[in-house]
């Protein structure tokens, strides 16, 4: 409700997010297959909300900075990957409770492959700001590139483990992906001010 006093775009974002939250609570909690994407959405939407909060006009859904869109997409993709890894981790317990998760429908191997695909797309997107002039402050910004490459290496290492290590310690590698996400946020933050 307070978002209305920020601007109309923030109000719309808050309203949509609140409606999703109610829908999640009522219908999706037990359907992990879909709730994974809700949780990833919740990880991504603060970037869009923050950008909307500082926009200079009250035009509904004014064009957002392309960097914000990339950050939100990366957060969504990495969040989806992490949630699918959690499904793999919780598979035994979830199966007993009848939870509808990725591993239940497509198996553990394909679930790990899909999580890897989400991470791989996030890695690919993370390089766009450095390579494309439309991303202004990040374009050819070596501070950004240095930190984002560290993020990408951690995610690529996790992908390798997901695809080739049958006895992967999911909890350990989920922590590594959390570290990667944190470093990725640092790369965007520092890149905006240095470089």
trRosetta pair geometry for C-beta under 8 A, 3 or more apart (Angstrom, degrees):
i j d omega theta_ij theta_ji phi_ij phi_ji
1 4 6.2 -33 -179 2 46 112
1 14 8.0 -133 -23 127 24 143
2 5 5.8 -49 -173 29 57 111
2 6 7.5 62 135 -24 72 95
3 6 5.3 -43 -159 21 52 116
3 10 4.2 -142 -174 133 100 99
3 11 4.7 161 111 -87 97 51
3 13 7.2 -124 177 65 151 86
3 14 3.9 157 21 -12 162 151
3 15 8.0 -142 74 -30 135 73
3 49 7.9 -69 -129 -154 130 112
4 8 7.5 22 -143 -101 62 48
4 10 7.8 -150 -69 88 20 94
4 11 4.3 59 -92 -97 60 128
6 10 4.1 -11 82 51 127 158
6 11 7.3 175 52 -43 89 75
6 52 7.9 81 125 117 125 90
6 53 5.2 -50 -179 -129 137 84
7 10 5.2 96 56 10 72 101
7 11 7.2 -132 101 -6 39 91
7 52 6.8 -144 68 155 119 88
7 53 7.1 168 20 -124 106 40
7 55 6.9 -103 56 63 167 98
7 58 5.0 -152 -153 -119 105 77
8 11 5.4 -53 -149 35 37 116
8 12 6.4 38 153 -21 68 102
8 58 5.5 77 11 -177 104 93
8 60 5.5 -62 109 -88 120 84
9 12 5.8 -53 -150 34 32 110
9 13 6.4 31 152 -17 65 105
9 52 4.2 -138 117 -164 121 122
9 55 6.7 22 41 40 151 139
9 58 7.5 -167 -10 -159 92 49
9 59 7.6 26 -50 90 119 47
9 60 5.7 159 -80 -139 79 46
9 61 5.7 154 -122 -59 107 41
9 62 6.7 -74 -66 11 151 83
10 13 5.6 -53 -146 38 33 111
10 14 6.1 32 155 -18 67 108
10 49 6.1 79 -130 -156 82 80
10 52 5.1 166 -69 114 72 117
10 53 5.4 65 -84 -83 133 73
11 14 5.8 -56 -145 39 28 110
11 15 6.1 30 155 -21 64 108
12 15 5.7 -54 -145 36 29 113
12 16 6.3 27 157 -16 64 106
12 60 6.6 72 -17 -149 152 101
12 61 7.2 -64 77 -50 151 92
13 16 6.0 -56 -147 38 28 108
13 17 6.2 26 155 -17 64 111
13 45 6.7 159 -178 -173 109 108
13 48 6.3 -174 -129 113 141 107
13 49 5.0 -179 123 -95 149 85
13 52 6.0 159 -15 36 145 161
14 17 5.7 -57 -145 40 29 112
14 18 6.2 31 155 -21 65 107
14 49 7.2 84 -62 -123 76 124
15 18 5.7 -54 -147 35 28 111
15 19 6.4 28 154 -18 63 105
16 19 5.7 -55 -149 36 31 111
16 20 6.4 33 151 -19 64 105
17 20 5.6 -52 -148 36 32 113
17 21 6.4 37 150 -24 64 104
17 41 8.0 -176 -119 137 83 109
17 42 7.5 107 -152 -106 108 73
17 45 5.7 141 -94 151 125 165
17 49 7.9 -16 -30 -68 149 130
18 21 5.5 -50 -149 32 33 116
18 22 6.6 33 153 -17 64 101
19 22 5.8 -51 -150 35 33 110
19 23 6.3 33 151 -17 65 108
20 23 5.6 -57 -147 41 32 113
20 24 6.0 37 152 -24 67 106
20 38 6.2 173 166 -138 110 101
20 41 6.7 -92 165 108 159 147
21 24 5.6 -51 -146 35 29 114
21 25 6.3 28 155 -19 63 107
22 25 5.8 -55 -146 37 30 110
22 26 6.2 16 160 -9 66 112
23 26 6.2 -64 -142 44 25 102
23 27 5.7 -32 180 32 65 115
23 28 6.5 47 131 -10 76 114
24 27 7.2 -79 -120 57 13 73
24 28 4.5 -55 -136 52 54 122
24 29 6.6 91 160 -58 69 70
24 35 6.2 103 -150 -122 98 89
24 38 4.7 135 -100 -175 127 162
25 28 7.9 15 -6 44 18 83
25 29 6.4 32 -139 -46 31 116
27 31 7.3 -20 145 18 72 124
28 31 5.2 -82 -149 55 55 99
28 34 5.0 -105 -140 97 111 112
28 35 4.5 147 148 -76 104 87
28 38 5.9 108 117 -19 157 148
29 35 6.1 76 -116 -90 25 147
30 98 7.8 7 -176 103 116 86
30 99 6.0 -133 -167 -123 68 71
30 100 6.8 67 136 19 75 91
31 34 4.8 19 116 29 111 104
31 35 6.1 138 83 -19 62 95
31 99 8.0 179 -98 -169 22 67
31 100 4.7 -15 -128 67 65 119
32 35 5.2 -61 -126 47 38 108
32 36 6.0 57 168 -39 71 92
32 83 7.8 -171 -178 165 94 104
32 87 5.6 147 139 -103 139 111
32 94 6.9 -36 -5 -144 150 142
32 99 5.5 43 -12 164 117 110
32 100 6.3 179 30 84 74 55
32 101 4.0 -4 71 -98 129 82
32 102 7.3 -89 110 -8 103 70
33 36 6.8 -55 -174 10 15 110
33 100 5.3 -54 -6 130 112 92
33 101 6.0 175 -56 -136 70 24
33 102 6.0 134 -109 -60 75 58
33 104 7.9 -90 -58 51 108 107
33 105 6.6 39 -94 2 134 138
34 37 6.0 -57 -167 34 48 107
34 38 6.8 48 141 -20 73 102
35 38 5.1 -48 -150 33 48 117
35 39 6.3 48 152 -20 73 99
35 83 7.9 -151 108 -174 72 139
36 39 6.0 -58 -155 36 29 108
36 40 6.4 27 149 -16 65 108
36 80 5.9 79 147 -140 104 67
36 83 3.7 154 -144 123 90 136
36 84 6.0 57 -151 -60 152 67
36 87 6.9 -40 -77 -40 130 125
36 102 7.3 10 -20 -31 157 113
37 40 5.4 -49 -144 39 37 114
37 41 6.2 47 151 -26 65 101
37 80 6.2 17 -99 -106 63 105
37 83 7.9 -149 -47 71 34 155
38 41 5.5 -51 -151 32 32 116
38 42 6.6 33 150 -20 64 102
39 42 5.6 -50 -151 34 35 113
39 43 6.7 37 148 -20 63 101
39 79 6.2 -157 117 167 81 114
39 83 5.3 137 71 -88 131 139
40 43 5.5 -51 -153 32 36 114
40 44 6.4 26 152 -15 67 110
40 75 7.5 153 -173 131 73 68
40 76 4.7 79 154 -156 105 59
40 77 7.5 92 -165 -43 133 12
40 78 8.0 158 -136 71 102 47
40 79 3.4 152 -122 100 73 114
40 80 4.3 5 -81 -57 156 72
40 83 6.2 -102 -49 -2 96 135
41 44 5.8 -64 -147 41 31 106
41 45 6.0 34 161 -33 70 109
41 76 6.5 31 -86 -119 43 102
41 79 7.9 -145 -7 96 28 148
42 45 6.2 -41 -128 23 27 112
42 79 7.9 -176 61 -172 69 157
43 46 7.7 -62 179 15 27 103
43 75 4.8 -158 129 163 97 103
43 76 6.7 163 76 -87 100 42
43 78 7.7 -115 128 79 149 87
43 79 3.8 172 40 -83 152 147
44 47 6.3 -58 -176 27 53 110
44 48 7.1 38 141 -10 79 107
44 72 4.3 83 -176 -167 99 75
44 73 7.2 67 -138 -64 134 18
44 75 4.2 157 -95 90 71 111
44 76 4.0 -2 -55 -58 146 86
44 79 6.7 -121 -37 11 89 142
45 48 5.5 -57 -153 40 49 110
45 49 5.8 50 151 -22 78 106
45 72 7.2 64 -81 -141 26 114
46 49 5.4 -54 -140 41 34 113
46 50 6.0 38 159 -23 68 106
47 50 5.8 -51 -145 35 27 111
47 51 6.5 26 155 -16 61 107
47 68 5.6 171 152 -162 100 81
47 71 4.8 -158 -159 107 157 115
47 72 4.5 -155 73 -74 127 84
47 75 6.4 160 -9 4 134 149
48 51 5.9 -56 -149 38 30 109
48 52 6.2 29 153 -19 65 108
48 64 6.7 -53 -136 -107 77 161
48 68 6.4 117 -97 157 52 114
48 69 8.0 56 -93 -93 94 53
48 72 5.3 43 -46 -92 95 148
49 52 5.7 -58 -148 38 30 111
49 53 6.3 36 152 -29 65 105
50 53 5.6 -50 -148 27 31 116
50 54 7.0 8 161 -3 62 105
50 68 7.9 -158 76 -134 90 120
51 54 6.5 -70 -154 43 30 95
51 55 6.8 49 148 -49 65 94
51 64 5.2 64 127 -145 143 108
51 65 6.2 -135 -147 26 132 99
51 68 4.2 24 -66 -126 157 158
52 55 5.6 -34 -151 -2 38 118
52 61 8.0 -38 -113 -105 119 43
52 62 7.8 142 -127 42 75 91
52 64 7.3 -51 -67 -95 74 109
55 59 7.8 -96 140 48 135 83
55 62 5.2 152 -176 59 150 135
55 64 7.9 -85 -78 -103 126 66
57 62 5.9 119 67 -75 102 151
59 62 4.2 91 79 -74 107 99
64 68 4.8 -95 163 71 116 130
64 69 5.8 132 94 -50 119 92
65 68 4.7 93 67 -3 88 103
65 69 7.5 -160 94 -5 50 83
66 69 5.5 -53 -153 35 42 114
66 70 6.4 42 151 -19 71 103
66 134 5.2 30 27 134 162 109
66 135 5.8 -102 91 -89 115 69
67 70 5.6 -53 -149 37 34 112
67 71 6.3 36 153 -20 67 104
67 129 5.9 62 -113 -111 90 125
67 135 5.2 104 -74 -147 92 88
67 136 7.5 -80 -33 42 124 90
67 137 7.5 -14 -60 48 159 95
67 138 6.1 138 -108 -3 123 132
67 188 7.1 145 173 -148 112 109
67 192 7.9 134 145 -88 160 101
68 71 5.7 -51 -146 36 32 111
68 72 6.3 30 155 -17 65 107
69 72 5.8 -57 -148 39 29 110
69 73 6.3 29 154 -19 64 108
70 73 5.7 -55 -145 37 30 111
70 74 6.2 29 157 -18 65 106
70 125 5.7 178 -154 167 91 106
70 126 7.8 134 167 -99 113 37
70 128 6.1 -149 -120 72 139 124
70 129 6.0 180 89 -52 167 104
70 135 7.2 -5 1 -108 151 123
71 74 5.9 -56 -147 37 28 110
71 75 6.3 29 154 -19 64 107
71 188 5.6 62 -99 -118 121 163
72 75 5.7 -54 -147 37 30 112
72 76 6.3 32 153 -20 64 106
73 76 5.6 -55 -148 36 31 112
73 77 6.2 26 156 -16 66 108
73 122 7.8 -178 126 -110 78 71
73 125 5.8 -122 104 -171 121 164
74 77 5.8 -56 -144 39 30 108
74 78 6.0 23 160 -12 67 110
74 122 4.8 99 -143 -148 74 91
74 125 5.4 -157 -76 93 91 127
74 126 5.9 84 -111 -73 139 85
74 184 6.6 -146 142 168 138 145
75 78 6.1 -57 -139 44 25 105
75 79 5.8 29 158 -21 62 113
75 181 7.3 84 -118 -150 69 113
76 79 5.8 -59 -144 39 23 113
76 80 6.3 27 156 -22 62 106
77 80 5.7 -52 -149 33 29 112
77 81 6.5 31 152 -18 63 105
77 118 4.7 179 -174 -176 78 84
77 119 7.2 159 144 -80 101 26
77 121 5.4 -129 -146 85 149 106
77 122 4.1 -175 98 -66 129 99
77 125 7.3 136 16 21 153 140
78 81 5.6 -52 -150 36 34 115
78 82 6.4 35 152 -19 66 105
78 118 7.1 164 -82 140 24 104
78 119 6.6 67 -109 -106 66 67
78 122 4.9 88 -56 -115 84 165
78 155 7.4 -86 -113 -108 104 129
78 177 6.6 174 -171 178 99 107
78 180 7.4 -152 -144 100 135 109
78 181 5.3 153 138 -91 150 108
78 184 7.6 -174 -44 31 164 162
79 82 5.7 -54 -147 36 31 111
79 83 6.3 29 155 -18 65 107
80 83 5.8 -57 -147 37 30 109
80 84 6.4 28 156 -17 65 105
80 115 7.7 -165 123 -121 73 62
80 118 4.7 -142 88 -139 108 154
81 84 5.9 -57 -149 36 29 108
81 85 6.5 32 152 -19 64 105
81 115 4.4 101 -151 -164 72 74
81 116 7.4 110 -135 -57 115 17
81 118 3.8 -164 -62 87 93 123
81 119 4.6 88 -116 -51 163 85
81 122 7.3 -87 -10 -6 138 137
81 177 6.7 -147 106 -151 114 152
82 85 5.6 -53 -151 35 33 114
82 86 6.5 37 149 -22 64 102
82 115 7.8 126 -42 -149 18 111
82 174 5.8 96 -147 -143 87 91
82 177 5.4 -172 -88 108 99 142
82 178 7.3 84 -118 -65 140 76
82 181 8.0 -29 -47 -38 140 139
83 86 5.4 -47 -151 31 37 116
83 87 6.7 44 147 -23 63 97
84 87 5.3 -43 -153 28 39 117
84 88 6.8 42 148 -19 64 98
84 102 5.3 7 -137 18 94 159
84 111 5.6 -170 177 -178 104 88
84 112 7.9 170 133 -90 111 29
84 114 5.9 -130 -159 94 164 103
84 115 4.0 -157 86 -77 124 99
84 118 7.1 142 15 11 135 142
85 88 5.6 -50 -154 33 36 113
85 89 6.3 40 147 -21 66 106
85 112 7.7 66 -102 -113 70 68
85 115 5.2 105 -53 -142 79 157
85 162 7.5 -90 -100 -103 103 121
85 170 5.5 169 174 -159 93 102
85 173 6.9 -128 -157 96 146 103
85 174 5.2 174 113 -83 136 98
85 177 7.3 153 14 9 160 153
86 89 5.3 -52 -148 37 35 117
86 90 6.0 15 158 -4 68 113
86 170 7.6 148 -93 158 31 126
86 174 6.7 77 -68 -108 77 146
87 90 6.1 -68 -140 50 26 97
87 91 6.6 61 152 -72 61 77
87 94 7.0 -18 -153 -6 68 167
87 101 4.2 172 -151 -178 117 127
87 102 5.0 92 112 35 159 98
87 103 5.5 176 140 -4 102 100
87 111 6.2 -122 94 -166 118 141
88 91 5.8 -13 -157 -37 32 115
88 102 7.7 -38 -55 78 75 112
88 103 5.7 131 -99 -60 57 130
88 108 5.7 97 -136 -143 97 84
88 111 5.2 168 -73 110 101 132
88 112 6.1 64 -91 -67 156 83
88 115 7.4 -71 -15 -22 131 147
88 170 5.8 -174 93 -105 105 146
89 170 4.0 -155 -81 104 100 148
89 171 6.4 106 -131 -58 139 71
89 174 7.3 -33 -43 -33 147 138
90 93 5.3 -65 -171 54 77 107
90 94 4.9 78 129 -30 96 110
90 99 7.8 -17 125 68 118 153
90 101 7.5 171 84 -81 102 169
91 94 5.8 -63 -138 42 24 110
91 95 6.1 30 163 -28 64 106
91 101 7.0 -138 -108 81 67 143
91 103 4.5 -50 -111 90 118 160
91 104 7.7 176 -144 -55 86 69
91 108 6.4 -30 -76 -89 167 103
92 95 6.0 -53 -151 27 25 112
92 96 7.0 22 153 -16 59 104
93 96 5.9 -57 -156 32 35 110
93 97 6.6 15 154 -4 67 111
94 97 5.9 -70 -149 47 33 101
94 99 3.8 -76 -163 53 92 125
94 101 5.3 17 150 -8 155 137
94 103 7.7 109 73 59 135 115
94 104 7.1 -111 121 -50 115 115
95 98 7.7 39 -177 -70 29 28
95 99 7.5 -70 -57 42 25 83
95 104 6.6 164 -98 -95 79 99
99 104 7.2 -172 95 -35 63 143
100 104 5.9 -116 -143 66 42 147
100 105 7.2 42 -170 -41 80 109
101 104 5.0 105 53 0 69 103
101 105 7.5 -158 92 3 39 89
101 111 7.9 26 139 -114 96 142
102 105 6.4 -76 -154 45 30 97
102 106 5.9 -38 179 37 72 107
102 110 7.7 -141 165 102 99 88
102 111 4.2 122 122 -115 117 106
102 114 6.5 -132 -161 57 143 144
103 106 7.1 -82 -120 62 22 67
103 107 6.2 -14 -155 170 62 14
103 108 5.0 25 -133 -81 112 58
103 111 4.6 -41 -74 -32 72 154
106 110 4.0 -95 146 89 109 135
106 111 6.0 143 81 -55 103 74
106 114 7.4 69 89 -20 153 134
107 110 5.1 81 65 19 90 100
107 111 6.7 -150 96 -11 44 92
108 111 5.6 -59 -147 35 29 115
108 112 6.5 28 157 -18 66 104
109 112 6.0 -57 -155 34 30 108
109 113 6.5 29 149 -19 64 106
110 113 5.2 -50 -147 36 39 116
110 114 6.3 40 154 -21 68 101
111 114 5.8 -52 -148 35 31 109
111 115 6.5 33 152 -18 64 104
112 115 5.7 -50 -147 36 34 113
112 116 6.3 38 151 -21 64 106
112 162 4.3 -178 -176 -179 101 95
112 163 6.7 173 133 -78 112 44
112 168 7.7 128 -126 32 138 150
113 116 5.5 -55 -151 36 31 115
113 117 6.4 36 150 -24 65 102
113 162 7.6 169 -72 137 32 111
113 163 6.8 76 -97 -103 69 86
114 117 5.4 -47 -148 30 36 115
114 118 6.7 40 152 -19 64 99
115 118 5.8 -52 -156 32 33 112
115 119 6.6 30 149 -15 65 105
115 162 6.0 -135 84 -148 113 155
116 119 5.7 -57 -151 39 34 110
116 120 6.1 35 152 -23 68 107
116 158 8.0 -169 -108 116 75 81
116 159 4.4 100 -143 -139 96 86
116 162 4.8 -170 -67 90 106 138
116 163 5.7 54 -89 -54 163 101
117 120 5.5 -52 -143 35 31 113
117 121 6.4 32 157 -18 65 103
118 121 6.1 -55 -151 35 29 108
118 122 6.5 31 150 -19 62 107
119 122 5.5 -56 -152 36 34 115
119 123 6.4 38 151 -23 67 102
119 155 4.6 -174 -175 -176 111 108
119 156 7.8 178 139 -73 118 38
119 158 6.4 -135 -143 86 167 115
119 159 5.3 -157 89 -70 135 103
119 177 7.4 -94 -104 -122 123 119
120 123 5.6 -48 -150 31 34 114
120 124 6.6 34 151 -17 64 103
120 155 7.9 176 -73 141 38 114
120 159 6.2 83 -62 -108 90 150
121 124 5.6 -52 -151 36 35 113
121 125 6.3 33 153 -17 67 106
122 125 5.8 -56 -147 39 30 109
122 126 6.3 39 153 -32 64 104
122 155 6.6 -123 85 -156 115 162
123 126 5.7 -52 -151 24 29 116
123 127 7.4 26 155 -18 59 100
123 152 4.6 99 -138 -135 98 96
123 155 5.4 -166 -69 92 107 136
123 156 6.4 76 -103 -60 156 89
124 127 6.4 -62 -166 27 34 107
124 128 7.7 48 143 -36 62 95
125 128 5.6 -35 -163 2 48 120
126 129 7.5 -46 -177 19 40 100
126 148 4.9 178 163 -172 114 119
126 151 6.6 -145 -156 91 161 126
126 152 5.9 -163 76 -71 145 106
126 184 6.7 -87 -120 -134 130 113
126 187 8.0 46 -166 92 111 151
127 130 5.7 -61 -166 41 56 111
127 131 5.8 35 146 -12 84 119
127 148 7.2 161 -82 130 53 134
127 152 7.6 38 -54 -78 95 151
128 131 5.8 -76 -141 47 31 102
128 132 5.4 -7 179 6 76 121
128 135 6.8 131 127 -40 80 143
129 132 6.8 -65 -117 48 20 89
129 135 3.8 -163 -139 171 70 163
129 138 3.4 -12 158 114 114 145
129 139 6.9 -111 167 -64 60 51
129 141 7.7 -33 133 35 101 113
129 144 6.6 -89 107 154 121 149
129 148 8.0 171 55 -65 113 166
129 188 8.0 95 28 -109 173 84
129 191 7.4 77 128 144 138 156
130 135 7.7 -35 -28 77 22 144
130 138 6.0 -82 -70 152 48 91
130 139 6.8 121 -157 -131 26 30
130 140 6.5 99 -170 -70 68 27
130 141 6.5 -117 -113 44 76 71
130 144 6.1 -171 -80 100 95 116
130 145 4.9 81 -112 -82 145 99
130 148 7.2 -152 -35 54 126 148
131 139 7.7 -73 72 -132 11 71
132 135 5.4 86 81 -1 88 103
132 139 6.6 -97 89 -103 38 99
133 136 7.4 47 172 -75 57 40
133 139 4.9 52 -115 -123 43 156
134 139 7.8 131 40 -68 32 123
135 138 4.4 -47 138 58 117 108
135 139 5.3 147 73 -53 84 82
136 139 6.1 -89 180 1 3 111
137 141 6.4 30 149 -59 58 148
137 191 6.4 127 127 143 98 81
137 192 5.4 64 114 -129 152 48
137 195 7.1 106 173 70 78 116
138 141 4.9 -96 -150 24 36 129
138 144 4.9 157 -140 -152 84 178
138 188 7.6 -30 -88 -126 129 65
138 191 5.0 38 -105 156 83 134
138 192 7.7 -23 -60 -74 85 57
138 195 7.8 41 -118 88 37 156
141 144 4.1 56 98 13 111 115
141 145 6.6 164 92 -16 58 87
141 191 4.9 104 119 -151 145 96
141 194 7.9 119 -170 100 113 59
141 195 3.5 50 -152 155 97 153
142 145 5.1 -49 -138 39 41 116
142 146 6.1 50 159 -28 68 99
142 195 6.3 171 40 -135 58 103
143 146 6.0 -50 -151 28 27 112
143 147 6.9 14 157 -5 60 106
143 187 7.9 169 132 -148 69 66
143 190 5.4 -119 148 131 120 110
143 191 5.6 177 92 -93 95 62
143 194 4.7 40 0 103 177 104
143 195 4.2 -126 23 -72 111 104
144 147 6.4 -70 -156 43 28 101
144 148 5.8 16 158 -13 69 118
144 187 5.3 88 -152 175 59 89
144 188 7.1 53 -132 -93 103 35
144 190 7.0 -179 -81 88 59 85
144 191 3.0 50 -80 -102 105 131
144 195 6.1 -16 -11 -65 91 164
145 148 5.9 -63 -137 43 27 105
145 149 6.0 31 162 -25 66 107
146 149 6.1 -57 -150 30 23 109
146 150 7.0 23 152 -17 58 103
146 187 7.7 -172 74 -120 59 102
147 150 5.7 -53 -157 32 37 113
147 151 6.6 40 147 -18 66 103
147 183 5.8 -161 -176 171 90 87
147 184 7.5 153 138 -105 98 28
147 186 5.6 -128 -166 99 146 95
147 187 3.3 -172 99 -90 118 92
147 190 6.3 112 -14 49 154 130
147 191 7.4 -130 43 -43 124 101
148 151 5.3 -47 -152 35 41 118
148 152 6.2 42 149 -21 68 104
148 184 6.4 62 -118 -124 70 70
148 187 4.3 131 -57 179 75 163
148 191 7.9 15 -32 -49 112 141
149 152 5.4 -51 -143 38 34 113
149 153 6.3 40 154 -24 65 101
150 153 5.8 -49 -147 32 30 112
150 154 6.7 30 153 -16 61 103
150 183 5.4 -96 100 162 111 148
150 187 7.9 178 46 -66 97 123
151 154 6.0 -61 -158 35 30 109
151 155 6.4 22 151 -13 66 109
151 180 4.8 106 -153 -169 69 79
151 181 7.5 95 -144 -76 113 20
151 183 4.6 -169 -76 94 87 106
151 184 4.1 93 -126 -68 156 84
151 187 6.3 -89 -15 -12 132 141
152 155 5.6 -57 -146 41 34 109
152 156 6.0 33 155 -19 69 107
152 180 8.0 129 -47 -157 17 116
153 156 5.7 -53 -140 39 29 110
153 157 6.2 35 155 -22 63 105
154 157 5.7 -51 -148 34 29 114
154 158 6.5 30 152 -18 62 105
154 176 5.6 -162 -174 168 105 95
154 177 7.2 164 137 -97 107 40
154 179 6.3 -126 -161 92 160 100
154 180 3.8 -161 93 -85 130 109
154 183 7.2 114 10 38 144 140
155 158 5.5 -53 -151 36 34 113
155 159 6.4 40 149 -23 65 101
155 177 6.7 71 -103 -119 74 81
155 180 5.1 131 -52 -175 82 160
156 159 5.4 -46 -148 31 36 116
156 160 6.6 41 151 -21 63 100
157 160 5.7 -51 -154 32 32 115
157 161 6.7 30 149 -16 63 104
157 176 7.1 -91 89 159 114 146
158 161 5.6 -55 -151 38 35 111
158 162 6.2 36 152 -21 67 105
158 173 5.0 132 -131 -171 96 109
158 176 5.6 176 -75 97 112 123
158 177 5.6 57 -94 -67 169 94
158 180 7.4 -93 -11 -19 135 151
159 162 5.6 -55 -147 36 31 112
159 163 6.2 16 160 -10 66 112
160 163 6.2 -66 -144 43 25 102
160 164 5.8 -29 177 26 65 117
160 165 7.7 61 129 -14 68 102
161 164 6.9 -78 -121 55 18 78
161 165 4.5 -25 -157 22 64 130
161 168 4.9 114 159 -119 98 119
161 173 5.6 -156 90 -98 147 146
162 165 7.4 3 -38 43 11 89
162 168 6.3 27 -94 -80 41 172
162 173 7.3 174 -58 143 85 159
165 168 4.4 106 99 -68 110 86
168 173 6.2 -21 176 -6 111 143
169 172 3.9 39 107 15 115 120
169 173 6.5 138 84 -12 67 89
170 173 6.1 -67 -144 46 30 100
170 174 6.0 35 158 -24 69 106
171 174 5.8 -52 -146 33 28 112
171 175 6.7 30 152 -19 60 103
172 175 5.9 -59 -161 32 31 111
172 176 6.7 31 145 -19 65 104
173 176 5.0 -41 -146 32 45 117
173 177 6.5 47 152 -20 66 97
174 177 5.6 -50 -150 35 35 110
174 178 6.5 40 148 -22 64 101
175 178 5.5 -50 -151 32 35 115
175 179 6.6 38 149 -18 65 101
176 179 5.6 -50 -152 35 35 113
176 180 6.4 40 147 -22 65 104
177 180 5.2 -48 -147 34 37 117
177 181 6.4 42 152 -22 66 100
178 181 5.7 -49 -149 33 32 112
178 182 6.5 35 150 -19 63 104
179 182 5.6 -54 -151 35 33 113
179 183 6.4 30 153 -16 67 105
180 183 5.8 -55 -147 39 31 108
180 184 6.2 37 151 -23 64 107
181 184 5.4 -53 -149 35 32 118
181 185 6.6 35 152 -20 64 100
182 185 5.8 -52 -154 32 32 111
182 186 6.6 34 148 -18 64 103
183 186 5.4 -50 -151 35 37 116
183 187 6.4 44 148 -26 66 100
184 187 5.5 -48 -150 28 34 115
184 188 6.8 29 154 -13 64 100
185 188 5.9 -55 -153 37 35 107
185 189 6.2 32 151 -18 67 109
186 189 5.6 -58 -144 40 32 111
186 190 5.9 22 163 -10 70 110
187 190 6.3 -56 -136 44 24 101
187 191 5.7 27 161 -22 61 117
188 191 5.7 -57 -138 40 24 114
188 192 6.5 32 159 -28 60 104
189 192 6.0 -58 -160 24 26 111
189 193 7.3 -8 156 6 60 109
190 193 6.2 -78 -155 49 36 94
190 194 5.3 -29 175 34 80 113
190 195 7.8 97 136 -28 79 108
191 194 7.0 -70 -105 60 21 71
191 195 5.7 0 -144 -2 59 147
